[in-house]
Amino acid sequence: TNSSRKWDGKLRSPEYDDIYEKRKVMKCGSIAFLGKNYFIGETLYGEYVGIKQTDIGMYDIYYGSIVLGSVDLRSGFKKRK
């Protein structure tokens, strides 16, 4: 059956709770976080990602509810497969 909800044609960026740090993806596809740049992907240029600490020196990077990867301050960004 068809949905009773109507889409207004506007894509909306995800919102993040206060437990996330927010960073805007730069034109080059990177975000700046704790003094370093981490490549996320050019596709998300202009969008905000959420960063949530998971352990000492470890952070997960989210686009909405999707985990894009993790930052280990010792070794850098690792994309999820």
Contacts in CASP RR format, 6 or more apart in sequence:
PFRMAT RR
TARGET T0000
AUTHOR 0000-0000-0000
METHOD contacts of the structure
MODEL  1
TNSSRKWDGKLRSPEYDDIYEKRKVMKCGSIAFLGKNYFIGETLYGEYVG
IKQTDIGMYDIYYGSIVLGSVDLRSGFKKRK
13 47 0 8 1.000
13 48 0 8 1.000
14 48 0 8 1.000
14 62 0 8 1.000
14 63 0 8 1.000
14 64 0 8 1.000
14 65 0 8 1.000
16 22 0 8 1.000
16 48 0 8 1.000
16 50 0 8 1.000
16 62 0 8 1.000
16 64 0 8 1.000
19 52 0 8 1.000
20 50 0 8 1.000
20 51 0 8 1.000
20 52 0 8 1.000
20 62 0 8 1.000
21 33 0 8 1.000
21 50 0 8 1.000
21 51 0 8 1.000
21 52 0 8 1.000
22 48 0 8 1.000
22 49 0 8 1.000
22 50 0 8 1.000
22 51 0 8 1.000
23 31 0 8 1.000
23 32 0 8 1.000
23 33 0 8 1.000
23 48 0 8 1.000
23 49 0 8 1.000
23 50 0 8 1.000
23 51 0 8 1.000
24 31 0 8 1.000
24 46 0 8 1.000
24 47 0 8 1.000
24 48 0 8 1.000
25 31 0 8 1.000
25 40 0 8 1.000
25 41 0 8 1.000
25 44 0 8 1.000
25 45 0 8 1.000
25 46 0 8 1.000
25 47 0 8 1.000
25 48 0 8 1.000
25 49 0 8 1.000
26 32 0 8 1.000
26 37 0 8 1.000
26 45 0 8 1.000
26 46 0 8 1.000
27 42 0 8 1.000
27 45 0 8 1.000
27 46 0 8 1.000
28 39 0 8 1.000
28 42 0 8 1.000
29 39 0 8 1.000
29 40 0 8 1.000
29 41 0 8 1.000
29 42 0 8 1.000
29 44 0 8 1.000
29 45 0 8 1.000
30 37 0 8 1.000
30 38 0 8 1.000
30 39 0 8 1.000
30 40 0 8 1.000
30 41 0 8 1.000
31 37 0 8 1.000
31 38 0 8 1.000
31 40 0 8 1.000
31 49 0 8 1.000
31 51 0 8 1.000
31 61 0 8 1.000
33 51 0 8 1.000
33 59 0 8 1.000
33 71 0 8 1.000
34 73 0 8 1.000
36 76 0 8 1.000
38 61 0 8 1.000
38 71 0 8 1.000
38 76 0 8 1.000
38 77 0 8 1.000
39 77 0 8 1.000
40 49 0 8 1.000
40 61 0 8 1.000
40 68 0 8 1.000
40 77 0 8 1.000
44 63 0 8 1.000
47 63 0 8 1.000
49 61 0 8 1.000
49 62 0 8 1.000
49 63 0 8 1.000
49 68 0 8 1.000
50 61 0 8 1.000
50 62 0 8 1.000
50 63 0 8 1.000
50 64 0 8 1.000
51 59 0 8 1.000
51 60 0 8 1.000
51 61 0 8 1.000
51 62 0 8 1.000
51 71 0 8 1.000
52 59 0 8 1.000
52 60 0 8 1.000
52 62 0 8 1.000
53 59 0 8 1.000
54 60 0 8 1.000
54 70 0 8 1.000
57 71 0 8 1.000
57 72 0 8 1.000
57 73 0 8 1.000
57 74 0 8 1.000
58 70 0 8 1.000
58 71 0 8 1.000
58 72 0 8 1.000
58 73 0 8 1.000
59 70 0 8 1.000
59 71 0 8 1.000
59 73 0 8 1.000
60 67 0 8 1.000
60 69 0 8 1.000
60 70 0 8 1.000
60 71 0 8 1.000
61 67 0 8 1.000
61 68 0 8 1.000
61 69 0 8 1.000
61 70 0 8 1.000
61 71 0 8 1.000
61 77 0 8 1.000
62 68 0 8 1.000
67 80 0 8 1.000
68 79 0 8 1.000
68 80 0 8 1.000
69 77 0 8 1.000
69 78 0 8 1.000
69 79 0 8 1.000
69 80 0 8 1.000
70 77 0 8 1.000
70 78 0 8 1.000
70 80 0 8 1.000
71 77 0 8 1.000
71 78 0 8 1.000
72 78 0 8 1.000
END
